[in-house]
Amino acid sequence: MSGRTLSFMLLTIAPWLAVSPLAAGEAVPFDWRGWYIGSHSGGALSLVDVGNPNGSSIFGGTVRTPGPLAGGQLGYNWQRGAAVFGVEADMSWADMDGTNSCFANSGMFISSNCTAHIDALGTISGRLGWALPFDSRTLIFGKAGIATAHSEIDAVPNSGAGLAGTGTSNWHWGWTLGAGVERAVAPRWTVKAEYDFLGFDDERFTEPASLAQETPPGGQLTATPATGTSVSQDIHVFKIGVNYRFGADNSFDQEAPRPLPDEHVPVNRTEYKAGVRYVHGWGQFHKDLGIRGQGVGSLASRLTYDSPGVDGAEAFARIDTSFGLMVKGFVGGASSGGRLNDEDWGLEFEPTFIPYSNTISSVDDRIEYWTVDVGYDWWRGATYKIAPFVGYSHFQQNMVGLGCEQIANPSSDCGSVIPTSVHVITEDDTWRSLRLGTAIDIALAPRLTLAGEAAYLPYVQFSGTDDHVLRSLLSPEDGHGVGMQLEATLSYALTDALSIGVGGRYLSMWTTSGEVDFGGTGELVPMRYSAEQAQLLVQGSYKFGFARSP
């Protein structure tokens, strides 16, 4: 974005911002005006689309790049009646990584492994909000403005043939739209939950030079030149944060809003909540088999398990003690059908050389998981709770591949279709994770509560077994890495004790160091493993507690 464009935007919005302060005699119980500064944490998912200059791709082309983020924000609010508007700038450190196949337009061509890494995000935006009439300490807002992200995108031809890759690393500029809710919990302190979308236009990229087979099967390989193309990316961001307001007046204490749930109950009590959830969602697991001695830049193989339509159930509970200790957790399970894409590059089937193979199989996918967290209700009132926590997460997944069909190179595996009645492969994995995060519960309106949490997984341990049944090839797997988990739920209290709600959860884990004992021979090959789960949650819960004895 040019300086002239930015100047024009500022001149355009200046008259809108330069409104008079609150008119004399205008009754606004809570005053949102003034400067504020704060911090936030959360996570993001970037979808990096890599254009294929050679036509449509058989598979791949979009690199899913998830990761945690943390940062700070600075802003200023004006106010007129219940309308609150202002400007805000924020900056986030990020650790977002992803890989996928790209330029896979033919089974006669050695396509590439595309990787993306994002380490910083930022926005400058205008905010427009509305303080709720029954409790103006709650602000619903939207925002729009300019966005930037620093990312590195690379493409390396697969098969370990030593072909040079291409890449780009720079700051990208685009636009942002977002929305959120902010709640004043003290005269100078507010907490918020926010979703932002960051969009970036196409930018130049180069498909690396590679090799193509002239006359299949087993024909001579000829060089293909590097070709210009483009990449674009969209980023979805969820974060929770806290703000400190400068110059806050005493309007927080003067306001007398309508009663919210449990405002009549003493804060110094132990509270219990338990419930059940229906879970519906989508999952993906993929693993990248590198080249011995070369790492996981250029690949020999990639297996991608997609599991749409995941259905399951879970039970959850939370205890907030009278002295501030918080314990929460959930346990659940789900299953779905799905599809496996098994890609291979540079296969030697004497006397035939296979540049690229891609087989598909049906998948029976089952997951079991549980999580437990222990924290402290650092801020706690009748209408809010804010609790940092530490916890442990256990996620187990079993995927059974059935049948096999070749969709890239007819001279490779499964050129003759294997029916889905045949068991061809099993992947059995366990992820164990340390969790560090913050959970918030905010009463937005009478009987309406928002709960959200953002957890960083600083240490993730992976262990698994790959069983290629038809080849009698059993391969132990292991690795360690990082991850994140995000969750938000909106609940409505049917009574003081009984609530219903709807929400969502996103989980992503990947290894930064991994290997496989291929065939159990003791010869270790570098490997990258990753798992994602996106879930819709529909829940019912029951809450009860008792006041602490005097």
N, C-alpha and C positions, 0 to 999 in steps of 0.2 A: 504494500500500500504506500503511495507516494505521500510526501509531506504536504503537497497541495490538497490532496484528497482529505487527509486528516484535518487540516486547517478548516476546510469547508465544512466538515462534519461538526467541528467544535463551534464554528460560527452559527451553524444552523440550530444547534440545540441550546446555545447560550441564552436566547430570550426565554426559552421554556424553563431553564434552570433558575433564571434571575427573577423569580416571583417573590412577592413580599412575604415576610414572616406571617405567623398566625395573626389573623385580624383580631382587633380588640373585642373582647367578649365572646370570642368563638370558643366553644367548649370542646376541647380534645383531652380526654383523661390522661393518655400517655403520650409523651413528647419524644418522637424519634429523631428530632433534628440534631445535627452536629457531626463532628468527626468521630470515626471509630477505626480501630485496628484489631486484627485478630489472626487466628490460625485455623487450619483445617487439615483433615486427613480423609482418605477415601481410596477410590480406585477408578480405573478407566479401561476402556476397550477401544482400540483403534482398528478400523477395517481399511487396510491398504490394498487398493486395487491396482494391479500391474497390467497394463495393456499388452496384448499379444499382436505384434505387427504382422504375424504370419497367418492370421485367421482365428477362428474360434478354438478354444482349448478343450481337450478331452477331459481335463480335470484340473482343479486348482485355479490360480490366478488372483485369489484374495488371501492376504496374509492377516490372520487374526492376531492382534498384538495386545494382550491384556497386561495389567500390572498395577501395583499400588502407587499412591502419590501422597504427598504432604507438602504444605506450604503456608502462605500467609496472604492476607488481604488488607487493603486500606481503602476507606471510602468516606463519603460525606452525604448526609441526608438533608433534604428540605421537606417541608410538610405544609399541606393546606387542607384543613379539615381532616378527614380520614385518609386522604391521599398522601402517600409518602413517595418521594422520588429523589434520585441522587445519582452519583457516579461511583464506580468501584473499580479498582485494579487489583488483580490477584496474580500470584506466581506460584507454581508448584514444581517441586522435584518429583520425577517419575522414574520408575524402573520397569518399563514395558518391553516385552520381547515376544516375538512370534516368527514362525517359519511356515512355508507352504511351497508346493510345486508351482512353477510358472513356465510359460512358453511351451507347454506340452500339447502341441497341435498335431503330432503324428508319432506313431510307434516307430518310425524310421529316422527319428531325430533325437539327439541327446539334449533333453530339456534341462532346466536349471532348478536350483534350490534358491528361493528368494527368502531373505530374512529382513526383519524390521526391528529397530530398537528406538524407543523414544525416551529421552531423559529429562525433558522440561516442557511445561505448558504454561501459558499465560493468557489473560484476557484484560481488556479495558472496555467497560460496558456502562450503559445507562440502566438504572433500575427504576421500575415503577411498581408500587405496591399499594395495598389497601389494608388498613388496620381494621380488624373485625369489630363490628358495632357493639357486640355483647361483651367483648374483652379486647380492648385495643392494644394490649400487651402482645397479641399475636398478629403478625404481619405476613400476608400472602403476597409474593412478589414475582414479577417476571423481569428478565434482563435481556439486553441485546447489545452487540458491539463488535469489536475486532478481536481476533484470536491469533496466537502464535504457538508454534510447537517446534522443538528441535529434534529432528529424527535422522536416523541413518538407515538407508535401504540398500541392500546388496543383492546381487544375483551371481551365482557361481554354477557353471555347467557341472552336471552330475557325472558319475561313473569313475571319478578319480583319475581322469585322463590328463590332468595337469593343465587344463584350459584356463585361461585368465578370466577372472570375473569382472564385473562392473559394479559401480555403486555411486551413491550421492549422500552427502552429509551436510545439512544446512538448516537454517531457520526458515520455516514456512509461515506464510501469512494468510489469514482467512477471516471468517466471521463466526459469531457465536450467538446462540439463543438458549435461554435457560429459564428455569422457574424453581421456586422453593418456598419454604416457610421459615420464619424466624420468630423466636419467642423470648421476651424479656423475662429473666428469672431473678433479677436484682436491679436496683436503680442504674447500675453501670454495666451490667453484663447481660448478653443475649446468647442464645444458642440457635443453630440453624441446620437444616438439611436441604440439599440443593442438587438438582440435576442440570447438566449443561451439555449442549451439543455443539461441537466445533467442526466446521466444514472448511475444506481446503480444495482449491481448484487444481486441475491437471498441471503437472510439472514435467519437464523433460527427463527422460531416463533412456538408458541404452541396454538393449538385449545383447548379451555377450556373444562373441564368435563361438561357434560350436562345430559339431560334425553331423552329417546326414548320410544315410545309406542310399546309394544310387539305385541299385537293382536288388530288391529283397527277393528271397532271403539270402543272407550271406554275402551281399554285394559289397563293393568297395566303399569305404567312408571318404567323403569329400568335405572340405572345410566350408563353412557358411560364414559370411561376414557379420560383424556387429551391426545392429540395425537400431535406428532411433524409434523410441516409443514414448509412453508417458505413464506416470503414476499419479494417483489421487488418494486422499485419505479422509475419512470421517472419524471423529473421536467422540465417544459417549463417556461422560464423567459423572460420578456420584460422589458427593462428599458431605461430611458433617463438620461443623465448625463452631467456634466460640468467638464473640466479639466483645471488646471493651470500649465503652462509649465515653468520650470526653465531655465535660460540661453537663452531665446529666442532672436534671432537676429532681424535685421530689414528687413528680406526677405518678411514679410507680406506687408510692405509699398512699396517695390520695385516691386512687381509682378504687371504685367499688363494683367490680364486674359481677355479672350473674354467676351463681354458684357453678363450679365445675365439679366433675366427679371426685368424691372423697375430700372436698375442701373442709367438710365438717369433722373429718377424722384426724386425730392427732398424728403428727408426722413421726413422733418417736414411738413407732410400733413395728412389730414384725409382720410382714405381709407375704402371703403365699399365692402363687398363681400356677395353674396347670391347665393343659388343654391338648387338643389333637388337631392335626392339619391334614388336608388333602393336598397332594403334591402333583403338579403336572408341569412338564418341561421338556428340555432338550439337553443332550450331552454329546461330548466328543472326546475321544482319546486318540492321540497319534504319537508315533515314535519314528525317529529318524535314525537309520543305521548308517554310520559314517564309514570312512575308509581307515583301516588300521594304519596308524602312523600319521594320518592326515586330519583327524578330528571329524567334526560334523558339519563342515562347510560344504564340501562336495559329497553327495550321498551315493550309496550303493542301493538303498532300498528305503521306502517309507510306507508304513501301514497307518491308515486313517479309518477309525471306527466312528461312524455317525449314528446317533441314537435319537431320532425325533420321537415325539409322543410318549415320553417317559411318564408313567403313572405310578403313584405310591401313596404312602401315608407315614406320618410320624407323630410322636408324642413329645411334648415339651413341658418344661417347668422352670419356675424362678422363685427364689427366696430372697427377700430384702429384710435383713435383721434390724432390730431396733438400734443396734450400735453401728450400723453402716455396712456390714459385710454383705456382699451380694454373691449368690451362687445361681447359675443358670445352665441349661443344657437342653439337648434334644437327641432323639434316637429315631431312626427311620429306615425305610427300605423302599425300593421301586424297581420296576422292570419295563422293558420296551423291546420292540423289534428294531432293526436298523440295517446298516449296510457297511461293508468293509471294502475299501479300495487298497489293494496291495500293489504298490509301484516298485519296479526294479529298473535299474539302468546298467547297460554294459554287460548283459548276460552272455556267457560263452557256452552255447549249445553246439559242440563240434558237429559239423564244420560251420555252424550258423552263429553269427554274432547278432544279438538283439539289442539295438540302441535303447529301446524303451518298451516296457511291458506294464500293463495295468489290468488287473483282474478284479472283478467284483464278486462279493459273496453276501448272502443274507446273514444277519446277526441276531442272536438272542442275547440281550444285555440285561444283567441284574446287578444292582448296587445295594450295599448296606453301609450305614454310616452312623456315627454318633459324635457329639461334641460336648465338652464340659468346660465352663469358664468360672473363675473366681475373681471378684473385683470388690471395689469399695464405692459406695454412693457418695462421691466427692461433693456433689451438690444435690440436695434433696429437699423438695417442698411438697405441698399438697397437690400441686399440678405438674410436677416435673421430677425427673431423676436423671443424673448424669454420672456414669460409672465407668472409669477405666478398668480394664480387666486383663488377665492372663489366662490362657487355656490350652486345651489339647483337642485335636481333631483326628478322627480315625475314619478313613474312607476306603471301602473295599469294593472291587468291581470284577465281575466275571463275564467275559464275552466269548460266545461260541459262534464260530463261522461255519455256515452251511452252504454247500455248493460252490461253484466257481465258473466264471465266464470271462473270457478275454475281450477287452474293448479297445485295445491299442494295436497290438502286433499279433496277427494270427499265427505266426510261427513260434510264439512263446507258450508259456503254461496256459492250460485250460483253453487251448484253441478249439478243442472239442468240449462242449459244455458238460460240466459235472452237475447233476441234479441237486436240489436243496435238501434232499433226503440224506445226503452224505455229509458227515462231520469232517471238516477239513482242517480247522485250526481252533485253538483255545488260547485266550489271553486272560490270565488270572493275576490281579494286581492289588497291592495294598499301599496306601499313602498315609503316613503318620506326620502330623504337623504341630508345631508350637504356634500359639496364637497370641498376638498382642493387639489390643483394640480398645475402642470406646463405644459404649451403648448409651443412647438417649431415649427417654420417654417424655413426651410433651403433650399435655392436654390442650388441644387447639380450640375447642369449643365445648359447650355442654355435651357430655357423653362421647366426645370424639377425641381420640388419642392417636398420635403418631409415634411409633417406635422405630428406631433405626440404629444400625451399628456398622462400623467399618473395622475390619480386622486385617492386620498384616501378618503373614506367615513367614517369619524370618528364617525358620529352618524346617524343611520338608524332607522326609526320608521316604524313598520309593523302593519297593521290592516287588518282583513279579516273576512269572514263568510264561514263556511262549512255547506252546506245544503245536508244532506243525504235524498234525496227526498222520496225514498221507505220506509224509516223508520220514516218519518216526524220528523227528528232530526236536529234542527237548532242550530249551535254552533258558537258564537262570538269568535274571536281570536285576540290576540295582542302580541306585543313584541318589543324589541329594540336590536340593534346590530351594526355591522360595515360592510364595503364592500370596493370594489375597482372598477375602470373602466379604461380600457386601450384602446387607439385608435391610428392608424397610417394610413396615406393616401399618396400615390404617385400620383402627378398631373402633367399633361403636358399642357402647355399653347399653345392653337391653335393660339391665338392672344394675344396682351398685356392684353386684358380684359377677353377673354373666355377661360376656362380650362375644361379639362375632367380628371377624376382620378379614381383610384381603391384603396380600403383599407380594413381594418378590425377593429372590435370593440369587446371587451370582457367585460362583466359586471357580477359581482358576489356580492351578498348580503346575509347575514345570521344573525340570532338573537343569541345573547349571553344570553338573558333572555326572555322567552316567556311563554305564558299560553293559555289555551282554557277553556271557560265556556261550558263544554260538555253537550249538550242538553239544554242549557240555564237554568240550575238548580241553578246556583250560586256556584257550587262546581268546583273550578279551578284545572286543571290538567297541570303539566309542559309540555312544548312543545318547540321544536326547528324547526324553519322555515328557508328555504334557497331557493335562486333563482339564476339561471345562464342564460346568453344569450351570444351566440357567433354569430357574424354577418359579412357577406361579404358586402361591400359597393361599389356601382358603382355610380359615381356622375358627374354632370356638374355644373359649377359655372360661375358667371359673376362678374367681379371686376371693380370698378371705384372709383375715388377720385379726390381731388382738392388740389392744393398747398395753404398753409396758406398765407393770405394776409400779405404783408410786414408791 
